[in-house]
């Protein structure tokens, strides 16, 4: 299947320009529009069902693209599903329809960007590993995008203030007498680095020296790795009194593993998570965590994307939210 990149190459313009011609942006010169449309017609690029929209640019589909790896979708995680529910409410109220983007359709493999182009989306919401090369291609493909928990040049994004959240959570744990604390971070990227900065700041301000094992790294919400790192900490660093996990899923898995190994939470060891998943407050020991405001995040993602679609000339917008400390019952005073 021919792509926007190929059309752009034939016309001697950028992929972004081709995308804007398809959406009939008024800022594109008529001569350029004519050239691009002629190549589109010659190559048969535009699907028949969308051909009538070529001149009007009236597209109402919003692509939902969630990607972690080839085996797992981030939409299986409660935090993303909760955000998507709020996002959908705003989008449908504004007359948009959600379509899911994939790279395997009817047994045919194609790029995420090609699927976005095929489905003629007006904009795209991206979840998960936005640093992957396939996701980067979409981000740079000329279609208005909004990313959750991502920071990049010329990309609209919405995220929780990770540095402030980890600073507050770590200070809370320290205020309960803990000094041997390990922060198990998620995948290393700019968002995770913000959380690490907040953790380090709290430790240093309280005069607690960081060791070579104060920070450990596992993928976000990874069951097996959460079990492995928990057992490693217990066996190799038994002096540890508190573990901060990268997310609530990892924390719950860690709690279960600790019990398997004969440790009681929080009597023997304290734990904390991140996200504030609804189910965590119904546990026998409600989880101490930092709650992300999924309702506000979803609304902000939708409204920011709508603005980017309607006014292509808008500068990049970053929207940040505070997390709320949920004290729970998994951090004991020592």
N, C-alpha and C positions, 0 to 999 in steps of 0.2 A: 504493500500500500504506500502510495506517495505521501510524504509528510510536508508540513509547513516549511521545514528547513530546505527541502528540495525545491519547493516553489520559490522560496526566497532566493536561492542560489540562481535559478533560471532568470529571475527578474532583476538580480543585482541589488536586492534590498535585504533588510534584516528580517528574521522570523517574526519579531515584534511588529514590524510594519505590515507584514502579510496578515497577521492576526487582527490588526486594527482595520485593515481594508475589509476583511470579512465582516467585522462588526460595524462597518461604515462610519468610522470616527471622522468627524468633520475636519480634523487637523491634517489629514492626509491629502496631498494635492490630487486633483482629479486625474491628471496624467498618470500618476503612480497607481491610482485605483484601477484605471482602465487597463494598464499593463498587467497588473496582478490578476484581475478578473479574467482576462483573456487566457492566461496560463492555467488558472483554475478550471476554466471551461475546457481547455484543450486536454488537460490531464484527467478530467473527471474526478477531481479531488473531493468536491462537495457531495455528500450523500444525497440521493434524490429527495428523501423526506425533509431535508433542510434547505434545498435549493431555493425555495420560495422566500427564505429568510435572508438570502445573500444581500439583497439591496437594502432591506430594512434594518438589518442588524438587530432584530428583536429576538434575542435568545433568552430563554427563561430557565434553562437547565443550569444547576449548580453541581459541579463535580465534587464528590466526597472521596478523597484519596488517603487511605490509611496504609502505611507500610512500615514494618519492622525488619522483616526478612522474608525469604521465600516460603517459610513454613507457618508463620504466625501473623495474624492481623491485629493491630492495636485496638480495633473496635471490639475485640473480645474482652477488653479490660473495662471494668465498671467506670473508671474515671472518664474515659473517652466517650462511652455510651451516654453518660449523664450530660456531658458537654454538648454532644450531638443533638440530644433531645431539645435542649434549650435553643440551640442554633436553628434547628428545623422549625420551631415555633415562629421565630422571627422571619425566616425566609418564606415560609408558606403564607404568612400574613402579608408579605409584600409581593405575592404572586409568582414566586420562584418554585421550581420543582427540583428535588434532589435526585441525582443519579450517581451510582457507584462506579468508580474508575478501577479498571483492572488491566493486567497485562496478559491475561489469558482468556480470550473470549471465543466460545464455541470451538475450543481446541486449537485456536490460532494464537500464536504468541506475537505480541507487538509491544511497543513501548507505552509507558503510562501517558506520555505526551500525545502519541498517536491516538490513543483511546479518548483522551480529552478532546482532540480535534474531531475525531469521528462522531462523538456525541454532541458536538457543537455547544460546549458549555460556555456560559457567560463569565463564570468565575470558578475558583477551586478552593476548597478547604482541605488543608493538609495536616495529617496527624502522624506521629511516630518518628521514624528516623529520616528527618529531612536532609540529613547530610549525605545520604546515599546518592550515588551518581544519577540514578533514574529519577529521584525526586528533584535533584538539582536541575536536571534537564527541564522538568515541568516549571520550576521556579523561574527559569530563565527563558521560557518559551513564549513570552509575550501575552499570556492570558492572565487577567487579574487574579492574584492569589492571596490567601491569608494563611499563616502558619500558626499552629498552637505550640507553645513552649519552644520557640525557635527564634534565633536572632541572626539576621543576615542583611547584607546591603540591599537596599531598594525592595525590601519585602515587608509587607504589612504583617505585624505579629501581635499576639496577645499571650501574656504569660503571668505567672505568679512571681512575686519578688522573692526569689530563692535565697539570696544572701540574707535578707532581713528575716526570713522564716527560719533558717537554720541557726542564725544568731539567737533568736528568741527561744527556740526549742532547746538548744545546747545550754543556754543560761538557765532555763528552767530545770534541766537535769542536774546541772552543777549546784543550783540552789538547794537541791535535795541531798547534797553531800557527796555526790559522785565526782571522782577525779580520773578514774581509769575508764575512759569512754572511748569507744571505737565507732567511727562513722563509716558505714558501708555505703559507698556512693553508687550511683547508677553509671550508665555509659558515659564516658568522658567526652563532654562537649561544652560549649559556652554556657549553657544553662546549668549543667552540673558544676562547673567551675564557680559559678556564683554561690551555690550552696556550700561548696568547700570553703570559700572565702568567709562566709558567715560563721561556719563551724570553727575555723582557725581563729577568727577574731575573738569569739567568745572564750575559747580556751586560753588564748594569750592574755586577754584582759583579766582573767581570773588566776593568772600565774601558773597555769598548768602547761607543762612542757610537752610538746608534741613528740611522739616517738615514730620509729619507722613503720609501726603498725597502727598508728592512730587512724589512718585512712586505708580502706580496702575498697576494691572495685568489683562489681558484678553487673551483668545486664539488668535493666529494670524488670521487675515482676518475673524473674526467672526462678522457678521452683527449685530445680536441681542445684543451681548455684547458690541459692539462699540456704539450702540445707548444708551444702559443702562449707560455706564460709562460716556458718554458725558452729559447726563441729570443729573447724579449724581454730576458731577463736577460743572455744572452750578447752580444747586440748593443749594449744600452744601458748595461750595467754590467759591462764585461769584467774589472774588478778583483775580481769575486766569486770566491772560492776554494771555497765550499761552499754547497750548497742543501739545505735540509730541506723535503721534500715532505709533504703532509698525510696520505698513506697509501702503502702499498707499490705499488699499481697506478700511481699518479701518478709515483712514483719510477722504476719500470721504464720507463714511457713517456718520462720525462725523460732517462733514461740512453740510450735508443735515439736520441732526438732529438739529444742531445749528440754521439753518434758520427756521426750523419748530417752534423752541422755541423763534423766534423773534430776533435772533442775526445775525449780518452781519459779514462775514469773508472777509477781516481782520479788518474792521473798529472797531468792538466791541471786537473781540477775534481773535488771530492768531493761525494758526495750521500748522503742518508739518507732513510729512509721512516718509516712508523709502521704497526703491526699485527702484524708478525712472521709473515706468511703462509708456509706450509710451503714453497711452491715457491721462495721467495727464497734459500734456503740452497743450492739446486742450480744457481744461476747460475754463469757463469764467474768472476765476481766476486760472491760472496755479499753480499747487501745488508746494510748497517748499518741497524738499525731498532730500534724499541721493540716488543717482543712482548707482545700482550695474551693473557691466559690464557683462551682460549675455552672450555676444559673447565670451569673453575671458574665462569666467567661464566654459562655455560648452566645449570649446576646451581643457582647462586644465583637466577637468574631463575625457574626452575621452583619451587624451594622457597619463595621469597618469594610467588609467585603462589598456590601451594597454601594457604599460611597465610592469605592475604587472602581466599580463597574460603571457607575453613573458619571463619574468625573475622573477620567483617565489621567488628567494632569495633576491630580493631588499628590503631594509628597508622601513618602513613606510614613506610616503611622505605627507607633508602638504603644500598646495599652497594657499597663501593669496593674495587678491587684495584690492586696495584702492577703496573707494566709491567716487563719485563726487558730490559735493554740487550743487544742482539745486535750485537757489534762488526763482524762481517762483514769485507769487504775493499774497501769503497767510500769509506772516509775515509783519506786519505793524510796522513802527517806532513810538514809543511813548515817 
